[in-house]
Amino acid sequence: MRKLPYFDPEWSMAEDNGSFGSRLLTIASRYVGANPPTTFRIRAVSMDQPVQGADGSWQINLGTRLGGGTDGYSIVGGSMMGGVRKTVTLGISCFAPVEMYLNDRLIFRSTFTDEINSNLWHWMDVELKQGRNTITLICRRTTAGFGCQISLPQTTVLPPIRGREGQAGWIWSDLLETKPVWKNGEEGLSWDSDEADRIHWNPDTREEEPGPASPQQRIFPEEKGYCLAWCRLRAGERKEEEPSLVIESFGHNRILLGDEIDFICEDGTFRVPIPAGCRADLRVISRCSGETCGAVVRAEGCELLPPGRMNGTGEIWVYSGPFVSEEEAEREEFLNLLAMPGGKRWRLDGKRLCLRTFFEGSYGDKYWVSQGGSAFGRWDYPLGVTLFGLLRTAVSLGKEEIRAYAENHIKTCVSLYESAAADKALNGCSAYDQNLIRMDCLDDCGSMGLAMLECHKLAPDDRYLEIAGKIREFIVHRLSRLEDGTFFRPAPGDHGTATIWADDLYMSTPFLRCYYDITGDKEALELGAEQFLKFASYLFLPESGVFSHVYDLDRGCATGIPWGRGNGWVLFSLAYFLDGLKDKPENYEELLKLFFTLSSSYRKLQGEKGLWHQVLTDPLSYEEASCTAMFTYAFCKGIKNGWYGDEAPLYRDAAEKGFRGLEKYCIDRNGSVHGVCKGSGFSFTKEYYRDNLFWVTNDNHGTGIVLLAGTELLSLKEWELK
């Protein structure tokens, strides 16, 4: 395990001459610059794609698509884009004989055992190159089945063949009589070969023969209600051009052009003048009756444009419906290509083609590290801490651009919540990367929920409270609890174990406190307050005065390992929960006593360089940044609230020493944060935490909490001057 120095000392932030505030701004600005809001892509995709399981795995069942039988083969292909070279884990289980190739290299061949046990999974660590990586499956049909189930990293699957650039999804060949020889050296079939171009690939997206006169009738042939067609119109500035729309109407249609035109027509052809210089959304709302409906619209002296960037299609119009009423189809909030209007797809006038929004920034892997992609628009717990830190930094330094960035991230997540749920219902798994819609553990909601409520304090938004209400309902009424009321994690599957994690105090109690601040919900406040002492009854280690990381309920004992960040979550959460609390919970004095007991133990474990260790009681483990920042944050809170009494100067020195250690040893001059432990599992041995849980740079577990520690120390300095 690599220990200090994490970088050349000359590159340390401590060597710079900037002010304390400018250093915090450097850290925040580095994060913002590395995570731009370019993470969503809208792609054309066939509605005949294989569905995904709730875990994201793809169910590629060719028997339902190519029919059953005892012979024949099919080639299945997809590709993944990699931002950087990295190692990922792939998984496969087989319905029948399968070969799998990565970038034309054979990485898996099934055996007879795999072919008779479709529940048997194989997992492989493989290296993705930067750029396009192709996955090829050679599947054989037998009476037992045809195809496989495959698990890939959280990323968009793209067709690997020419002619479908920009689209999303798998492709598969028609039934082949003989087994294809995939590329081996200079011989065999490959995706960029002429032979691949001659194969008929499914799903079939070729243009159909002309059918009904209007696209609405082609897309919604049997539907009743109302459908929406949408594009953009742009007219020139010269009035002599006399721009107009020519509308061939079939049945009842309403034409809406921004605030300029609201025109209703029935059967016939109509010409509608357009104001010069007009640039607006153009909508056609059509009444569907299962008979002729819709309209064909042509522009004269003006231009019709797509409503936004759509990859994999040259279409101009997008369509959605049916809706129950004209008023519903008319809703302004539907004019957002990223979202699904009323939970329905955006359709294209092509062979069962629709649009789907994909999160294509950084994706979660087993290291929880952002590598080569932006995290903007993701909803996961490390980002909750990051966004909270950005918000506090923005307020502390008066930097509106930082606040606006964090708010934009949170608003994007909230605005896409309903669409993410609809996308999951239609496709088996959401492509929006919204863990919130799963809502089966605290990681999915508590941390990001807190950041959302902190954002609400700065810029109130009813949508935040609506989502917060769902989170509150989950924590208060549906979260797993022991008989004594303690939050716990049920066993994850047949071979797991039920556990209590110190981390979950952060994933729950700050949200409950903040929800109380905004709504006055005393039930939420009391529930949060009682968890600290309940967790302590399982996790507190009297011999060292700190918390074990995990309690194993099946084995009936704590693991006994005082992991740094696990303890950091505890003290950070307790400090946040008690800070400025007006309505004292019944156990308030006990909570203060716990805070002081833990603080005293942590202060004595601080290292010579100001940093705390990955395993708090093991000086041979590496110095870790995130727990150092959390203890620094909590000490500052304790001083300002007067919780330390006469011992406050000891904690003042420890806080100053802690952040100085971060600046000197963990934060470089560009604002990158080093020495942050990656996301953890748990173990009964300290060697797992010391040697296996290595540190990484700019992990989202660390950046936000360093900012929070810095802003608290800055606030403390300002408080001392008053």
BALO-280992 format. One line per field, with one value per residue (C-alpha): residue number from 0; residue in one letter; x, y, z. Coordinates in steps of 0.25 Angstrom, whole numbers. Layout:
<rs>
num <- c(NUM; ...)
residuo <- c(A; ...)
east <- c(X; ...)
north <- c(Y; ...)
up <- c(Z; ...)
</rs>
This chain:
<rs>
num <- c(0; 1; 2; 3; 4; 5; 6; 7; 8; 9; 10; 11; 12; 13; 14; 15; 16; 17; 18; 19; 20; 21; 22; 23; 24; 25; 26; 27; 28; 29; 30; 31; 32; 33; 34; 35; 36; 37; 38; 39; 40; 41; 42; 43; 44; 45; 46; 47; 48; 49; 50; 51; 52; 53; 54; 55; 56; 57; 58; 59; 60; 61; 62; 63; 64; 65; 66; 67; 68; 69; 70; 71; 72; 73; 74; 75; 76; 77; 78; 79; 80; 81; 82; 83; 84; 85; 86; 87; 88; 89; 90; 91; 92; 93; 94; 95; 96; 97; 98; 99; 100; 101; 102; 103; 104; 105; 106; 107; 108; 109; 110; 111; 112; 113; 114; 115; 116; 117; 118; 119; 120; 121; 122; 123; 124; 125; 126; 127; 128; 129; 130; 131; 132; 133; 134; 135; 136; 137; 138; 139; 140; 141; 142; 143; 144; 145; 146; 147; 148; 149; 150; 151; 152; 153; 154; 155; 156; 157; 158; 159; 160; 161; 162; 163; 164; 165; 166; 167; 168; 169; 170; 171; 172; 173; 174; 175; 176; 177; 178; 179; 180; 181; 182; 183; 184; 185; 186; 187; 188; 189; 190; 191; 192; 193; 194; 195; 196; 197; 198; 199; 200; 201; 202; 203; 204; 205; 206; 207; 208; 209; 210; 211; 212; 213; 214; 215; 216; 217; 218; 219; 220; 221; 222; 223; 224; 225; 226; 227; 228; 229; 230; 231; 232; 233; 234; 235; 236; 237; 238; 239; 240; 241; 242; 243; 244; 245; 246; 247; 248; 249; 250; 251; 252; 253; 254; 255; 256; 257; 258; 259; 260; 261; 262; 263; 264; 265; 266; 267; 268; 269; 270; 271; 272; 273; 274; 275; 276; 277; 278; 279; 280; 281; 282; 283; 284; 285; 286; 287; 288; 289; 290; 291; 292; 293; 294; 295; 296; 297; 298; 299; 300; 301; 302; 303; 304; 305; 306; 307; 308; 309; 310; 311; 312; 313; 314; 315; 316; 317; 318; 319; 320; 321; 322; 323; 324; 325; 326; 327; 328; 329; 330; 331; 332; 333; 334; 335; 336; 337; 338; 339; 340; 341; 342; 343; 344; 345; 346; 347; 348; 349; 350; 351; 352; 353; 354; 355; 356; 357; 358; 359; 360; 361; 362; 363; 364; 365; 366; 367; 368; 369; 370; 371; 372; 373; 374; 375; 376; 377; 378; 379; 380; 381; 382; 383; 384; 385; 386; 387; 388; 389; 390; 391; 392; 393; 394; 395; 396; 397; 398; 399; 400; 401; 402; 403; 404; 405; 406; 407; 408; 409; 410; 411; 412; 413; 414; 415; 416; 417; 418; 419; 420; 421; 422; 423; 424; 425; 426; 427; 428; 429; 430; 431; 432; 433; 434; 435; 436; 437; 438; 439; 440; 441; 442; 443; 444; 445; 446; 447; 448; 449; 450; 451; 452; 453; 454; 455; 456; 457; 458; 459; 460; 461; 462; 463; 464; 465; 466; 467; 468; 469; 470; 471; 472; 473; 474; 475; 476; 477; 478; 479; 480; 481; 482; 483; 484; 485; 486; 487; 488; 489; 490; 491; 492; 493; 494; 495; 496; 497; 498; 499; 500; 501; 502; 503; 504; 505; 506; 507; 508; 509; 510; 511; 512; 513; 514; 515; 516; 517; 518; 519; 520; 521; 522; 523; 524; 525; 526; 527; 528; 529; 530; 531; 532; 533; 534; 535; 536; 537; 538; 539; 540; 541; 542; 543; 544; 545; 546; 547; 548; 549; 550; 551; 552; 553; 554; 555; 556; 557; 558; 559; 560; 561; 562; 563; 564; 565; 566; 567; 568; 569; 570; 571; 572; 573; 574; 575; 576; 577; 578; 579; 580; 581; 582; 583; 584; 585; 586; 587; 588; 589; 590; 591; 592; 593; 594; 595; 596; 597; 598; 599; 600; 601; 602; 603; 604; 605; 606; 607; 608; 609; 610; 611; 612; 613; 614; 615; 616; 617; 618; 619; 620; 621; 622; 623; 624; 625; 626; 627; 628; 629; 630; 631; 632; 633; 634; 635; 636; 637; 638; 639; 640; 641; 642; 643; 644; 645; 646; 647; 648; 649; 650; 651; 652; 653; 654; 655; 656; 657; 658; 659; 660; 661; 662; 663; 664; 665; 666; 667; 668; 669; 670; 671; 672; 673; 674; 675; 676; 677; 678; 679; 680; 681; 682; 683; 684; 685; 686; 687; 688; 689; 690; 691; 692; 693; 694; 695; 696; 697; 698; 699; 700; 701; 702; 703; 704; 705; 706; 707; 708; 709; 710; 711; 712; 713; 714; 715; 716; 717; 718; 719; 720; 721)
residuo <- c(M; R; K; L; P; Y; F; D; P; E; W; S; M; A; E; D; N; G; S; F; G; S; R; L; L; T; I; A; S; R; Y; V; G; A; N; P; P; T; T; F; R; I; R; A; V; S; M; D; Q; P; V; Q; G; A; D; G; S; W; Q; I; N; L; G; T; R; L; G; G; G; T; D; G; Y; S; I; V; G; G; S; M; M; G; G; V; R; K; T; V; T; L; G; I; S; C; F; A; P; V; E; M; Y; L; N; D; R; L; I; F; R; S; T; F; T; D; E; I; N; S; N; L; W; H; W; M; D; V; E; L; K; Q; G; R; N; T; I; T; L; I; C; R; R; T; T; A; G; F; G; C; Q; I; S; L; P; Q; T; T; V; L; P; P; I; R; G; R; E; G; Q; A; G; W; I; W; S; D; L; L; E; T; K; P; V; W; K; N; G; E; E; G; L; S; W; D; S; D; E; A; D; R; I; H; W; N; P; D; T; R; E; E; E; P; G; P; A; S; P; Q; Q; R; I; F; P; E; E; K; G; Y; C; L; A; W; C; R; L; R; A; G; E; R; K; E; E; E; P; S; L; V; I; E; S; F; G; H; N; R; I; L; L; G; D; E; I; D; F; I; C; E; D; G; T; F; R; V; P; I; P; A; G; C; R; A; D; L; R; V; I; S; R; C; S; G; E; T; C; G; A; V; V; R; A; E; G; C; E; L; L; P; P; G; R; M; N; G; T; G; E; I; W; V; Y; S; G; P; F; V; S; E; E; E; A; E; R; E; E; F; L; N; L; L; A; M; P; G; G; K; R; W; R; L; D; G; K; R; L; C; L; R; T; F; F; E; G; S; Y; G; D; K; Y; W; V; S; Q; G; G; S; A; F; G; R; W; D; Y; P; L; G; V; T; L; F; G; L; L; R; T; A; V; S; L; G; K; E; E; I; R; A; Y; A; E; N; H; I; K; T; C; V; S; L; Y; E; S; A; A; A; D; K; A; L; N; G; C; S; A; Y; D; Q; N; L; I; R; M; D; C; L; D; D; C; G; S; M; G; L; A; M; L; E; C; H; K; L; A; P; D; D; R; Y; L; E; I; A; G; K; I; R; E; F; I; V; H; R; L; S; R; L; E; D; G; T; F; F; R; P; A; P; G; D; H; G; T; A; T; I; W; A; D; D; L; Y; M; S; T; P; F; L; R; C; Y; Y; D; I; T; G; D; K; E; A; L; E; L; G; A; E; Q; F; L; K; F; A; S; Y; L; F; L; P; E; S; G; V; F; S; H; V; Y; D; L; D; R; G; C; A; T; G; I; P; W; G; R; G; N; G; W; V; L; F; S; L; A; Y; F; L; D; G; L; K; D; K; P; E; N; Y; E; E; L; L; K; L; F; F; T; L; S; S; S; Y; R; K; L; Q; G; E; K; G; L; W; H; Q; V; L; T; D; P; L; S; Y; E; E; A; S; C; T; A; M; F; T; Y; A; F; C; K; G; I; K; N; G; W; Y; G; D; E; A; P; L; Y; R; D; A; A; E; K; G; F; R; G; L; E; K; Y; C; I; D; R; N; G; S; V; H; G; V; C; K; G; S; G; F; S; F; T; K; E; Y; Y; R; D; N; L; F; W; V; T; N; D; N; H; G; T; G; I; V; L; L; A; G; T; E; L; L; S; L; K; E; W; E; L; K)
east <- c(0; 6; 7; 12; 17; 5; 11; 24; 24; 27; 13; 6; -5; 2; 13; 4; 2; -13; -23; -30; -43; -35; -30; -44; -49; -38; -43; -57; -53; -45; -57; -66; -57; -55; -70; -76; -91; -89; -93; -107; -108; -122; -121; -130; -133; -142; -153; -150; -137; -135; -139; -130; -132; -133; -118; -115; -112; -117; -126; -122; -132; -131; -141; -153; -147; -142; -150; -147; -140; -128; -118; -113; -105; -107; -96; -100; -92; -91; -80; -76; -69; -57; -52; -39; -32; -38; -41; -56; -63; -72; -82; -89; -98; -102; -115; -108; -93; -87; -74; -71; -61; -56; -49; -49; -41; -48; -50; -60; -65; -76; -75; -85; -87; -91; -100; -109; -109; -114; -112; -97; -90; -75; -69; -56; -48; -44; -37; -45; -37; -39; -50; -59; -59; -67; -74; -77; -86; -86; -99; -103; -118; -121; -134; -130; -129; -123; -115; -109; -110; -99; -95; -87; -81; -92; -91; -98; -98; -96; -98; -84; -88; -87; -99; -105; -95; -101; -112; -112; -115; -111; -112; -113; -113; -123; -122; -109; -107; -92; -84; -77; -62; -59; -47; -34; -22; -25; -36; -51; -62; -61; -70; -63; -63; -71; -76; -83; -89; -96; -103; -117; -116; -128; -135; -139; -139; -140; -151; -164; -173; -181; -194; -204; -203; -199; -188; -197; -206; -194; -188; -202; -211; -220; -219; -230; -227; -218; -203; -193; -183; -172; -161; -154; -157; -148; -152; -143; -143; -147; -162; -163; -160; -174; -172; -183; -187; -195; -203; -210; -219; -226; -236; -235; -222; -217; -205; -197; -185; -179; -188; -190; -200; -211; -219; -229; -233; -240; -239; -233; -221; -218; -207; -203; -194; -182; -176; -163; -151; -160; -152; -161; -166; -176; -186; -197; -207; -215; -228; -226; -239; -233; -237; -230; -223; -211; -205; -193; -187; -178; -170; -169; -160; -155; -148; -153; -142; -141; -145; -131; -119; -123; -112; -115; -126; -128; -143; -148; -161; -163; -176; -182; -195; -206; -211; -224; -227; -223; -219; -210; -203; -201; -193; -181; -172; -173; -164; -151; -145; -137; -150; -161; -174; -184; -176; -177; -166; -162; -165; -159; -166; -158; -159; -162; -151; -152; -143; -136; -128; -115; -106; -92; -83; -75; -81; -80; -70; -64; -55; -66; -56; -59; -49; -50; -64; -73; -82; -92; -106; -103; -110; -102; -97; -83; -88; -98; -86; -79; -91; -93; -78; -80; -92; -86; -73; -82; -89; -76; -68; -80; -78; -91; -85; -82; -95; -102; -94; -98; -112; -113; -108; -118; -129; -126; -127; -140; -146; -143; -148; -161; -155; -145; -156; -163; -151; -148; -163; -162; -148; -145; -134; -133; -122; -123; -114; -124; -122; -133; -144; -138; -140; -137; -125; -120; -109; -120; -126; -120; -108; -113; -126; -118; -111; -125; -131; -118; -121; -135; -131; -124; -134; -147; -154; -166; -161; -150; -160; -168; -155; -151; -165; -163; -149; -155; -166; -156; -147; -158; -167; -160; -145; -141; -140; -137; -147; -141; -142; -128; -126; -119; -116; -123; -114; -111; -115; -114; -99; -99; -100; -109; -101; -101; -91; -86; -87; -102; -102; -98; -108; -120; -118; -114; -125; -135; -130; -130; -144; -148; -142; -151; -164; -164; -165; -162; -164; -152; -144; -147; -144; -131; -127; -129; -121; -108; -109; -115; -103; -93; -99; -95; -82; -75; -62; -59; -45; -42; -53; -57; -67; -65; -68; -79; -87; -90; -104; -103; -90; -95; -82; -75; -64; -55; -48; -48; -48; -45; -56; -67; -63; -63; -77; -81; -75; -79; -93; -94; -88; -98; -110; -107; -102; -111; -123; -134; -144; -136; -139; -141; -127; -120; -110; -107; -103; -94; -87; -85; -80; -70; -66; -63; -56; -47; -43; -41; -33; -23; -22; -18; -4; 8; 5; -9; -15; -23; -20; -28; -29; -30; -22; -12; -1; 5; -8; -7; -12; -26; -32; -47; -47; -37; -47; -59; -52; -47; -62; -67; -57; -60; -75; -72; -64; -74; -86; -78; -78; -64; -64; -50; -44; -48; -33; -29; -39; -36; -21; -26; -35; -24; -14; -23; -26; -12; -8; -18; -13; 2; 0; -13; -17; -8; -7; -17; -28; -27; -30; -21; -21; -36; -40; -48; -62; -62; -68; -65; -56; -52; -37; -30; -22; -34; -35; -20; -15; -27; -35; -25; -26; -29; -29; -41; -51; -65; -64; -53; -55; -68; -64; -51; -59; -68; -56; -50; -63; -65; -51; -52; -66; -59; -48; -58; -66; -54; -52; -66)
north <- c(0; 13; 23; 37; 45; 44; 54; 63; 72; 84; 82; 83; 93; 97; 104; 113; 128; 129; 132; 121; 124; 124; 110; 105; 111; 104; 90; 93; 99; 87; 78; 86; 87; 72; 69; 77; 76; 68; 54; 51; 46; 45; 33; 26; 12; 1; -3; -18; -17; -28; -24; -22; -28; -20; -22; -16; -30; -32; -44; -48; -59; -62; -73; -63; -55; -66; -77; -91; -102; -112; -105; -92; -80; -65; -54; -43; -30; -18; -8; 1; 14; 15; 29; 23; 10; 3; -11; -15; -27; -35; -46; -57; -68; -77; -83; -91; -91; -77; -71; -57; -48; -34; -26; -39; -46; -59; -57; -68; -81; -89; -103; -114; -110; -96; -100; -108; -98; -85; -80; -82; -68; -66; -53; -48; -35; -30; -17; -7; 1; 16; 18; 7; -7; -18; -29; -41; -53; -66; -73; -87; -92; -104; -110; -105; -91; -80; -68; -63; -53; -43; -33; -21; -8; 3; 8; 10; -2; 3; -5; -9; -8; 2; 10; 11; 21; 29; 19; 10; -5; -19; -25; -40; -47; -56; -70; -76; -90; -91; -86; -73; -72; -59; -51; -59; -52; -48; -59; -59; -50; -36; -24; -15; -26; -26; -39; -33; -23; -34; -40; -36; -30; -29; -21; -17; -2; -1; 8; 2; 3; 16; 14; 24; 38; 44; 40; 40; 30; 21; 22; 21; 13; 8; 18; 27; 40; 51; 50; 61; 64; 74; 81; 95; 106; 117; 128; 138; 153; 158; 161; 160; 145; 143; 130; 121; 107; 98; 88; 75; 72; 58; 60; 69; 76; 88; 95; 103; 112; 117; 129; 133; 124; 115; 109; 98; 91; 79; 71; 79; 87; 100; 111; 119; 131; 132; 145; 148; 145; 135; 124; 116; 102; 96; 86; 78; 72; 62; 55; 40; 31; 19; 24; 35; 45; 54; 64; 66; 80; 87; 100; 111; 122; 117; 104; 93; 87; 76; 80; 77; 68; 54; 44; 32; 39; 50; 52; 66; 62; 54; 49; 44; 39; 36; 45; 45; 59; 71; 79; 68; 67; 82; 83; 92; 83; 72; 80; 74; 63; 58; 54; 45; 53; 47; 35; 32; 30; 40; 33; 34; 32; 20; 5; 4; 14; 23; 32; 28; 37; 31; 35; 35; 41; 34; 21; 13; 2; -7; 5; 16; 25; 34; 31; 39; 44; 54; 51; 62; 57; 45; 41; 34; 35; 40; 51; 56; 59; 66; 75; 78; 83; 91; 98; 102; 106; 115; 122; 123; 130; 137; 129; 129; 121; 109; 109; 110; 98; 89; 94; 90; 76; 74; 80; 71; 59; 63; 67; 54; 45; 42; 39; 30; 22; 21; 17; 6; 1; 1; -5; -13; -3; 12; 18; 31; 26; 29; 21; 28; 21; 8; 13; 0; 5; 17; 19; 21; 34; 39; 46; 52; 55; 64; 71; 74; 79; 88; 93; 96; 105; 114; 113; 107; 97; 89; 78; 76; 75; 64; 56; 58; 53; 40; 39; 42; 31; 21; 24; 25; 14; 4; 4; -10; -9; -18; -21; -10; 0; 0; 2; -10; -16; -29; -40; -37; -51; -65; -64; -50; -46; -36; -24; -11; -1; 12; 19; 18; 29; 39; 33; 35; 45; 58; 56; 54; 67; 75; 70; 74; 88; 91; 84; 83; 68; 64; 49; 50; 58; 47; 36; 41; 45; 31; 24; 29; 22; 10; 9; 11; 0; -10; -3; 5; -1; 2; -1; 9; 19; 18; 11; -2; -1; -12; -21; -35; -39; -53; -55; -47; -38; -26; -27; -19; -11; 4; 9; 23; 28; 19; 27; 40; 38; 36; 49; 57; 53; 55; 69; 72; 67; 74; 88; 99; 90; 97; 86; 77; 62; 54; 48; 61; 61; 46; 50; 62; 52; 42; 54; 58; 43; 40; 54; 51; 38; 43; 55; 45; 37; 48; 46; 55; 60; 65; 53; 41; 27; 18; 8; 18; 10; 5; 15; 6; 8; 20; 34; 36; 49; 47; 43; 55; 65; 59; 60; 74; 78; 72; 79; 92; 90; 86; 98; 108; 101; 101; 86; 85; 95; 97; 87; 95; 100; 85; 83; 96; 92; 78; 84; 94; 83; 74; 83; 88; 73; 72; 84; 79; 64; 62; 74; 78; 92; 88; 85; 70; 62; 50; 39; 37; 22; 16; 11; -1; -14; -20; -30; -35; -33; -19; -24; -23; -8; -5; -13; -15; -3; 6; 21; 28; 43; 51; 41; 47; 41; 52; 65; 69; 66; 74; 86; 84; 83; 96; 104; 100; 104; 117; 120; 117; 127; 137; 134; 136; 150; 154)
up <- c(0; -4; 8; 9; 1; -8; -17; -18; -6; -16; -22; -9; -7; 6; -2; -9; -5; -7; 4; 11; 3; -10; -7; -4; -17; -24; -19; -23; -36; -40; -37; -45; -57; -57; -56; -67; -70; -82; -77; -84; -98; -106; -115; -125; -121; -125; -116; -119; -111; -100; -87; -75; -61; -49; -46; -60; -67; -81; -84; -98; -101; -116; -115; -113; -125; -135; -131; -124; -131; -130; -139; -144; -139; -137; -135; -124; -124; -116; -112; -100; -100; -90; -86; -81; -81; -69; -63; -61; -58; -68; -65; -73; -71; -82; -88; -98; -104; -105; -108; -104; -110; -105; -117; -125; -114; -109; -94; -90; -96; -89; -85; -84; -69; -73; -84; -74; -62; -66; -52; -53; -54; -59; -55; -62; -60; -73; -78; -87; -96; -98; -108; -114; -109; -116; -109; -119; -115; -124; -119; -123; -122; -115; -110; -96; -100; -109; -104; -90; -79; -79; -68; -73; -66; -65; -79; -92; -101; -116; -129; -134; -149; -160; -163; -149; -143; -131; -128; -116; -114; -117; -131; -134; -147; -154; -152; -158; -162; -159; -148; -152; -150; -143; -146; -143; -149; -163; -165; -161; -159; -152; -150; -160; -171; -184; -180; -167; -176; -184; -172; -168; -154; -144; -139; -153; -155; -170; -175; -177; -189; -189; -180; -175; -179; -166; -157; -145; -151; -154; -140; -133; -142; -132; -120; -115; -108; -112; -117; -118; -129; -126; -134; -135; -145; -149; -159; -165; -161; -175; -176; -191; -190; -184; -177; -174; -170; -180; -172; -178; -167; -165; -154; -142; -140; -132; -136; -126; -129; -117; -112; -127; -132; -127; -139; -139; -152; -157; -170; -181; -185; -178; -180; -167; -168; -159; -153; -158; -149; -141; -134; -125; -122; -132; -127; -133; -124; -131; -127; -129; -131; -137; -150; -159; -151; -150; -160; -170; -168; -178; -176; -187; -185; -171; -166; -157; -148; -138; -124; -119; -121; -125; -128; -138; -146; -156; -152; -149; -142; -129; -125; -112; -106; -105; -94; -88; -91; -100; -88; -83; -97; -97; -84; -85; -76; -87; -96; -90; -99; -87; -80; -83; -85; -75; -74; -89; -99; -110; -123; -137; -150; -153; -151; -136; -133; -121; -113; -100; -91; -86; -75; -81; -71; -61; -56; -43; -43; -31; -28; -27; -35; -46; -57; -70; -69; -62; -50; -53; -52; -44; -31; -22; -7; -9; -18; -8; 1; -11; -14; 1; 1; -12; -6; 7; 0; -10; 2; 10; -1; -8; -21; -28; -40; -30; -24; -38; -42; -30; -31; -46; -43; -32; -41; -52; -43; -38; -51; -57; -45; -51; -65; -58; -52; -65; -72; -62; -64; -79; -80; -68; -63; -63; -72; -64; -53; -42; -30; -24; -31; -25; -11; -4; 5; 11; 1; -9; -3; 10; 6; -7; 0; 10; -1; -8; 5; 7; -7; -3; 9; -1; -13; -9; -19; -16; -24; -14; -3; -11; -13; 2; 6; -2; 5; 19; 16; 13; 25; 35; 31; 21; 25; 32; 47; 58; 69; 77; 66; 61; 46; 39; 26; 23; 17; 2; -4; 1; 5; 11; 26; 33; 38; 44; 38; 45; 31; 32; 43; 32; 22; 31; 42; 35; 26; 37; 44; 32; 28; 43; 41; 28; 32; 47; 47; 61; 58; 48; 59; 70; 61; 56; 71; 76; 65; 71; 84; 78; 68; 80; 87; 76; 71; 82; 86; 101; 100; 90; 91; 77; 67; 60; 46; 45; 54; 48; 53; 49; 56; 68; 69; 64; 54; 64; 53; 55; 41; 39; 30; 37; 50; 42; 38; 52; 58; 46; 47; 62; 60; 49; 56; 69; 63; 67; 71; 78; 81; 89; 87; 100; 99; 96; 108; 105; 91; 96; 105; 93; 85; 96; 98; 83; 81; 93; 87; 73; 77; 84; 72; 63; 56; 57; 43; 47; 39; 44; 40; 31; 43; 54; 64; 54; 52; 41; 32; 23; 26; 21; 16; 17; 32; 35; 29; 36; 50; 47; 43; 56; 65; 59; 61; 76; 78; 73; 81; 94; 95; 99; 111; 116; 107; 94; 92; 90; 79; 73; 71; 66; 56; 51; 51; 43; 32; 31; 29; 18; 11; 12; 10; 3; -6; -17; -23; -34; -24; -25; -12; -10; 0; 0; 3; -8; -5; 5; 8; 22; 29; 42; 39; 40; 28; 19; 22; 23; 11; 1; 3; -4; -6; -19; -24; -25; -20; -17; -3; 0; -8; -2; 12; 11; 6; 18; 27; 21; 22; 36; 40; 32; 40; 53; 50; 47; 59; 68; 62; 67)
</rs>
